[in-house]
Amino acid sequence: MEVTSSRPFFARLHPRTLLRSKQAGFSLLEVLIATVMFTIVSAGLLGLFAYSISNMQMSQQEMIARQKARETLEDVFAARNSGQTSWANIYGVSRGGIFTEGPQPMLIRGPDGILGTADDGPTSDSLVYPGPDGVLGTADDIHVNLGNFTRQIEVLDVTRLDSNNNPVVISDVRQMRVTITYSVPQFGTRSYVVSAFISEYR
């Protein structure tokens, strides 16, 4: 009587063959390839993460620049409306006015209460955020120094054409232009410019 086995012929001849094939691990080449692929993917993700952080920082700096530019313009309008400064003083210092010319450090208001004038400072301007207690004006408030920002205030004449097509300066209207410049890693130096017309009359 012939006895047959359900095991394959090669398993009958080599009983440890199936066991060895189930326990087989990765070869050295497979490990090296997986390591290289993991390194490439990780480097790409780290680069993307660094870019995202820089982009978030740029967005925050741009928001600060926008806020500070508008605040500077509002200062000038408030000074005109309150009579804190005269119309003749709303010019750069080279034209007998009160505003320092060229890019200047972002300093706190001086005694005259107007940003961008010669008595500003001596400390840099800053933004204040509520600290861990969530209350503004307490000891744990967070101060963000704006030492990497500069501010430039330009006061420009506004002209019109007379009957002979010659430009004539309009004496009771000027253009205010405020440029806030800041730098962000990976994006370099950037500027935010806001301008408005200001009149002698309130």
C-alpha positions in Angstrom: 0.0 0.0 0.0 1.4 3.4 -1.0 1.4 6.2 1.5 1.2 9.7 0.0 2.0 13.0 1.8 0.2 16.3 1.4 3.5 18.2 1.7 5.2 19.3 -1.5 8.0 17.2 -2.8 10.7 19.9 -2.1 9.5 20.2 1.5 9.7 16.5 2.0 13.2 16.5 0.7 14.2 19.6 2.7 11.9 20.0 5.7 13.5 23.3 6.9 13.1 25.1 3.5 9.6 26.5 4.2 10.5 27.6 7.7 13.6 29.5 6.4 11.6 31.2 3.7 9.0 32.5 6.2 11.7 33.9 8.5 13.8 35.6 5.7 14.6 39.3 6.6 15.6 42.3 4.5 18.8 42.2 2.5 21.4 44.9 3.1 20.6 46.4 -0.3 17.0 46.8 0.6 17.8 48.5 3.9 20.2 50.9 2.2 17.6 51.8 -0.4 14.9 52.4 2.3 17.4 54.5 4.3 18.2 56.7 1.3 14.5 57.1 0.4 13.7 58.0 4.0 16.5 60.6 4.1 15.3 62.2 0.8 11.7 62.4 2.0 12.8 63.8 5.5 15.0 66.5 3.9 12.1 67.6 1.7 9.7 67.7 4.6 12.2 69.7 6.7 12.7 72.2 3.9 8.9 72.6 3.6 8.6 73.0 7.3 11.3 75.7 7.3 9.6 77.5 4.4 6.3 77.4 6.2 7.8 78.9 9.4 9.4 81.7 7.3 6.2 82.3 5.5 4.3 82.6 8.8 6.9 85.0 10.1 6.7 87.1 6.9 2.9 87.3 7.3 3.3 88.5 10.9 5.9 91.1 10.0 3.7 92.3 7.1 0.8 92.7 9.5 3.0 94.7 11.9 4.3 96.9 9.0 0.8 97.6 7.9 -0.3 98.5 11.4 2.6 100.8 12.0 2.3 102.6 8.7 -1.4 103.4 9.4 -0.6 104.4 12.9 2.0 106.9 11.6 -0.5 108.5 9.2 -3.1 108.7 12.0 -0.6 110.5 14.2 -0.2 113.2 11.6 -3.9 113.6 11.0 -4.5 113.7 14.8 -1.7 116.3 15.3 -3.3 118.5 12.6 -6.8 118.1 13.9 -5.8 119.0 17.5 -3.6 121.9 16.5 -0.6 120.1 18.0 1.4 121.1 14.9 0.9 123.7 12.3 0.4 123.2 8.6 3.8 124.7 7.9 5.4 122.0 10.1 4.0 119.1 8.1 7.1 118.7 5.9 10.5 117.0 6.1 13.2 118.8 8.1 14.9 119.9 4.9 11.9 122.1 4.1 11.4 123.5 7.6 9.1 120.7 8.9 9.3 118.3 11.8 9.6 114.9 10.1 13.0 113.3 9.9 13.9 112.2 6.4 15.1 108.9 5.0 14.7 105.5 6.6 14.8 105.9 10.4 14.7 103.3 13.2 11.3 102.6 14.6 11.4 104.5 17.9 8.8 105.3 20.5 7.1 108.8 20.4 9.1 111.6 21.9 7.7 114.6 24.0 5.9 116.1 21.0 3.7 112.9 20.8 4.2 112.6 17.0 5.9 109.6 15.4 8.8 110.2 13.0 10.1 113.4 14.4 13.6 114.3 15.8 12.6 113.8 19.5 11.6 110.2 19.1 13.2 107.5 21.2 15.6 106.7 22.7 14.2 103.1 22.8 12.8 101.1 19.9 9.1 100.8 19.4 7.5 97.4 20.3 4.2 95.6 20.2 2.7 94.3 23.4 0.6 91.1 23.6 -1.2 89.6 26.6 0.8 87.1 28.4 -0.3 83.7 29.8 -2.9 85.3 32.0 -4.7 86.7 28.9 -4.8 90.2 30.4 -3.1 93.1 28.7 -1.2 95.5 31.0 0.1 92.9 33.5 3.6 91.9 34.4 3.6 88.8 32.1 2.8 90.7 28.9 4.9 89.8 25.8 6.9 92.6 24.2 7.9 92.2 20.6 10.8 94.6 19.8 10.7 96.3 16.4 14.4 97.0 16.1 14.5 95.3 12.7 12.0 97.8 11.3 12.6 101.2 9.7 10.2 103.9 9.0 10.4 106.6 6.3 8.0 109.5 6.1 7.8 111.6 3.0 5.7 114.7 2.5 5.2 115.5 -1.1 3.7 118.5 -2.8 0.6 118.0 -4.9 0.5 119.9 -8.2 -2.1 120.8 -10.8 -1.8 122.2 -14.3 -2.6 125.8 -14.9 -4.1 127.3 -18.0 -0.7 127.1 -19.8 -0.2 123.4 -18.8 2.4 124.4 -16.3 2.5 122.5 -12.9 1.4 124.6 -10.0 1.7 123.5 -6.4 -1.6 123.3 -4.5 -0.7 125.0 -1.2 -3.4 123.5 1.0 -3.0 119.8 0.0 0.0 117.4 0.4 0.6 113.8 0.0 1.9 111.8 2.9 3.8 108.5 2.1 4.9 106.2 4.9 7.3 103.3 4.1 7.9 100.6 6.6 10.8 98.3 5.8 11.6 94.9 7.4 13.6 91.8 6.7 12.5 88.2 6.9 14.9 85.2 6.5 14.6 83.5 3.0 12.5 86.4 1.7 15.0 89.2 2.3 14.0 92.8 2.7 10.5 93.8 2.1 8.5 97.1 2.3 5.0 98.2 3.0 3.9 101.6 1.7 0.8 103.5 2.5 -0.1 107.0 1.3 -2.8 109.5 1.8 -3.6 113.1 1.0 -3.8 115.6 3.9 -5.3 119.0 3.7 -4.6 122.1 5.7 -8.3 122.0 6.8 -9.8 119.6 9.3 
